[in-house]
């Protein structure tokens, strides 16, 4: 298997996992991050390894960059997520004391 074929295969696998992460309701995304393969950071690291490979083609780098953008949307906290809401309430409580 050539390096390009391997990288394309890896990107395909990563994309399938990103699709699974995108399917999760936002309130479940935080909870499942306890599992390393459900954590966007795990996939970001794998994508970066592919992008920085000396054999990475422009096509691989372009597709990898697109996947990084999708991961950024998944990982971006919203005010609807319990974690973000909790932090807001904690900050407000500290200010009122």
C-alpha positions in Angstrom: 0.0 0.0 0.0 1.4 3.4 -1.0 1.7 6.2 1.5 -1.0 8.1 -0.3 -3.4 5.1 -0.1 -2.7 4.7 3.6 -3.4 8.4 4.2 -6.6 8.3 2.2 -7.7 5.2 4.1 -6.9 6.9 7.5 -8.8 10.1 6.4 -11.8 7.9 5.5 -11.7 6.2 8.9 -11.4 9.5 10.7 -14.3 11.0 8.7 -16.6 8.1 9.6 -15.8 8.7 13.3 -16.5 12.4 12.9 -19.8 11.5 11.4 -20.6 9.5 14.5 -19.6 12.4 16.7 -21.8 14.8 14.7 -24.8 12.5 15.2 -24.5 12.7 18.9 -26.9 15.2 20.6 -24.9 18.1 22.0 -25.8 17.2 25.6 -24.2 13.7 25.1 -21.0 15.0 23.5 -19.4 16.0 26.8 -20.3 12.8 28.6 -18.9 10.5 26.0 -15.5 12.3 25.9 -14.5 10.1 28.8 -13.9 7.5 26.0 -10.7 8.6 24.2 -12.0 7.8 20.7 -15.1 9.9 21.3 -13.0 12.9 22.2 -12.5 15.3 19.2 -8.9 16.0 20.5 -8.0 12.4 19.8 -9.0 12.7 16.1 -7.4 16.2 15.8 -4.1 14.7 16.8 -4.4 11.9 14.3 -5.3 14.4 11.5 -2.3 16.6 12.4 0.0 13.6 12.1 -1.3 13.0 8.6 -1.0 16.6 7.7 2.6 16.9 8.9 3.8 13.7 7.2 6.5 14.4 4.7 4.5 12.4 2.2 1.2 14.3 2.6 -0.2 15.4 -0.7 -2.0 18.7 -1.2 -5.2 16.7 -1.5 -4.7 14.9 1.8 -3.8 18.2 3.5 -7.0 19.9 2.0 -9.2 17.0 3.1 -7.6 16.9 6.5 -8.1 20.6 7.0 -11.8 20.2 6.2 -12.1 17.4 8.8 -10.4 19.7 11.3 -13.0 22.4 10.7 -15.8 19.8 11.3 -14.1 18.8 14.6 -13.9 22.4 15.6 -17.7 22.7 15.2 -18.2 19.6 17.3 -15.8 20.6 20.0 -17.0 24.2 20.3 -19.0 24.5 23.5 -22.4 26.1 23.3 -24.3 27.8 26.1 -26.8 24.9 26.0 -24.2 22.4 27.2 -24.4 21.7 30.9 -20.6 22.3 31.4 -20.7 25.8 29.8 -23.9 26.7 31.7 -22.4 25.5 35.0 -19.4 27.7 34.5 -21.6 30.7 33.8 -23.6 30.1 37.0 -20.4 29.6 39.1 -19.0 32.9 37.8 -22.2 34.7 38.5 -22.4 33.2 42.1 -18.8 34.4 42.8 -19.6 37.9 41.7 -22.8 38.1 43.9 -20.9 37.2 47.1 
